Amino acid sequence: MASPTRLVEVRQKVLKQNDLVARALRERFQEAGVYVVSLVSSPGSGKTAFLERMLTELRPRCRVGALVGDLATDNDARRLARSQAPVRQITTGTVCHLEADMVRAAIDGWDLSEFDFLFLENVGNLVCPASYDLGENLRLVLFSVTEGEDKPLKYPTIFNTADVAIVSKIDLAEACGFDRASALTSIEAVRPGMQVFEVSAKTGHGMEPFLSFLTSQASSKKARCQLAEGRV
Amino acid sequence: MASPTRLVEVRQKVLKQNDLVARALRERFQEAGVYVVSLVSSPGSGKTAFLERMLTELRPRCRVGALVGDLATDNDARRLARSQAPVRQITTGTVCHLEADMVRAAIDGWDLSEFDFLFLENVGNLVCPASYDLGENLRLVLFSVTEGEDKPLKYPTIFNTADVAIVSKIDLAEACGFDRASALTSIEAVRPGMQVFEVSAKTGHGMEPFLSFLTSQASSKKARCQLAEGRV
């Protein structure tokens, strides 16, 4: 290809600029006492269903909100609105990932101190979002039991830039012939020691341990949401 | 973000260069009489399983080969080698799509006239591959019944740049509560009249009508593979 060097240079400049915006966002989030969690995965891994379940289960006890990214449609924001939490859609057009500046623009007018948790659902993509810091405290990478156990090996960067892996749609494990040991070995190979949760947004399986983990993480960051022990 | 204009300019230059390489590839494919089919989808939609099934079913009657793209690993090439067809892996590192130049390099040394069909499996991604012509005759976009019926609405560009939609993993339709009418409505909304095939690489459901379609398309392009009518 022509101009590969020039493309890399421009990309690095964009990334550096993104990092500056992300750093400023992180400071704002910290000042406001909001714990920010981002979700990345393939299209169709169940980010929105998982997020809807999280919002619905957390909302009676915490102040939660979400931004959802897609190339087109506000389908996800409309779905998530059923949780009664404030949700805004970011449409990226042809851009394959969220950038910090899109998050900055999307939270305009929100008083961040009114949230305990803010969730950022990225565009469905296992490549591009890896490179863009959004100022989040915790990045979750989801992969569903339907996708194939070697996804971590094929998309190592996104697993390396995430903090926690969520194996989603665990209710379909048997129907798909999901090989749990192989999936865990794949994760361990690219990110030794990575914490893994198995969940089903449909049945609720695994939500309780995950939400307990999430709130304990948030508490350690001095987020304002204090849940009664064992309640979540 | 800083420099968006510059980024767009560079991207357009890269795309233009890609189009030139793709055009040259298309001429080579045509001269050699090989019919080239590319596959795009999310990670985990079943491109490799579908391709393995196609190679296995076509191989006794046609001369078939494949290139498979991934960021990392040669897992797919090793899987596809079970079909006994010649297969080469392209690893893209951090690049979220195949480019025509990668295809050009990967076929180096192959006598293209020895193939009736060449398959190009793209990196799993519903965004980036849309912009890159690979010189193929036919582009298939897969989406599995596990992914959600509104994927075409959320990723319209990739559906618009593809020729045919494949609904994969149809054997899981019931377990997932797949809403066929909704999925077809979504496809029709972004690409009116798009031809759709429902398949299961696992059970073989739907393979026969799809392979009949494929070989009839190839024949109309004067590919050398002439299958006995009704055999595929």
Contacts between the chains, C-beta under 8 A, distances in Angstrom:
chain1	res1	chain2	res2	distance
A	1	B	14	5.8
A	1	B	17	5.4
A	1	B	18	6.8
A	1	B	21	7.9
A	1	B	99	6.3
A	1	B	101	5.4
A	2	B	13	6.5
A	2	B	14	7.1
A	2	B	17	4.4
A	3	B	10	6.5
A	3	B	13	5.9
A	3	B	14	6.6
A	3	B	17	7.7
A	6	B	10	5.9
A	7	B	10	5.3
A	7	B	11	7.8
A	7	B	14	6.1
A	10	B	3	6.5
A	10	B	6	5.9
A	10	B	7	5.3
A	10	B	10	5.2
A	11	B	7	7.8
A	13	B	2	6.6
A	13	B	3	5.9
A	14	B	1	5.9
A	14	B	2	7.1
A	14	B	3	6.6
A	14	B	7	6.1
A	17	B	1	5.6
A	17	B	2	4.4
A	17	B	3	7.6
A	18	B	1	6.8
A	21	B	1	7.9
A	42	B	42	4.6
A	42	B	43	4.4
A	42	B	44	5.6
A	42	B	124	6.8
A	43	B	42	4.4
A	43	B	126	5.0
A	43	B	147	6.2
A	43	B	148	7.9
A	43	B	151	5.9
A	43	B	154	7.1
A	43	B	155	6.5
A	44	B	42	5.6
A	44	B	45	7.7
A	44	B	143	7.3
A	44	B	144	7.2
A	44	B	146	6.5
A	44	B	147	2.7
A	44	B	148	5.1
A	44	B	151	6.1
A	45	B	44	7.7
A	70	B	154	5.0
A	71	B	127	6.6
A	71	B	154	6.1
A	71	B	155	5.9
A	71	B	156	7.2
A	71	B	157	7.2
A	72	B	153	6.6
A	72	B	154	5.9
A	72	B	155	7.6
A	72	B	156	5.6
A	73	B	150	6.9
A	73	B	153	5.0
A	73	B	154	5.4
A	75	B	150	5.4
A	75	B	153	6.7
A	75	B	154	6.8
A	94	B	127	7.2
A	94	B	130	7.9
A	94	B	131	7.9
A	94	B	157	6.2
A	95	B	127	8.0
A	96	B	96	6.6
A	96	B	125	7.3
A	96	B	127	3.8
A	96	B	128	5.6
A	99	B	1	6.3
A	101	B	1	5.3
A	123	B	127	7.1
A	124	B	42	6.8
A	124	B	126	6.6
A	124	B	154	7.5
A	124	B	155	7.8
A	125	B	96	7.4
A	125	B	125	6.2
A	125	B	126	7.3
A	125	B	127	5.9
A	126	B	43	5.0
A	126	B	124	6.6
A	126	B	125	7.3
A	127	B	71	6.7
A	127	B	94	7.2
A	127	B	96	3.8
A	127	B	123	7.1
A	127	B	125	5.9
A	127	B	128	7.2
A	128	B	96	5.6
A	128	B	127	7.2
A	128	B	128	7.1
A	130	B	94	8.0
A	131	B	94	7.9
A	143	B	44	7.3
A	144	B	44	7.1
A	144	B	146	6.7
A	146	B	44	6.5
A	146	B	144	6.7
A	146	B	146	4.1
A	146	B	169	7.0
A	146	B	172	7.0
A	147	B	43	6.2
A	147	B	44	2.7
A	148	B	43	7.9
A	148	B	44	5.1
A	150	B	73	6.9
A	150	B	75	5.4
A	151	B	43	5.9
A	151	B	44	6.1
A	153	B	72	6.6
A	153	B	73	5.0
A	153	B	75	6.8
A	154	B	43	7.0
A	154	B	70	5.0
A	154	B	71	6.1
A	154	B	72	6.0
A	154	B	73	5.4
A	154	B	75	6.8
A	154	B	124	7.4
A	155	B	43	6.5
A	155	B	71	5.9
A	155	B	72	7.6
A	155	B	124	7.8
A	156	B	71	7.2
A	156	B	72	5.6
A	157	B	71	7.2
A	157	B	94	6.2
A	169	B	146	7.0
A	172	B	146	7.0
A	172	B	172	7.1
A	172	B	175	5.9
A	172	B	176	6.8
A	175	B	172	5.9
A	175	B	175	4.2
A	176	B	172	6.9
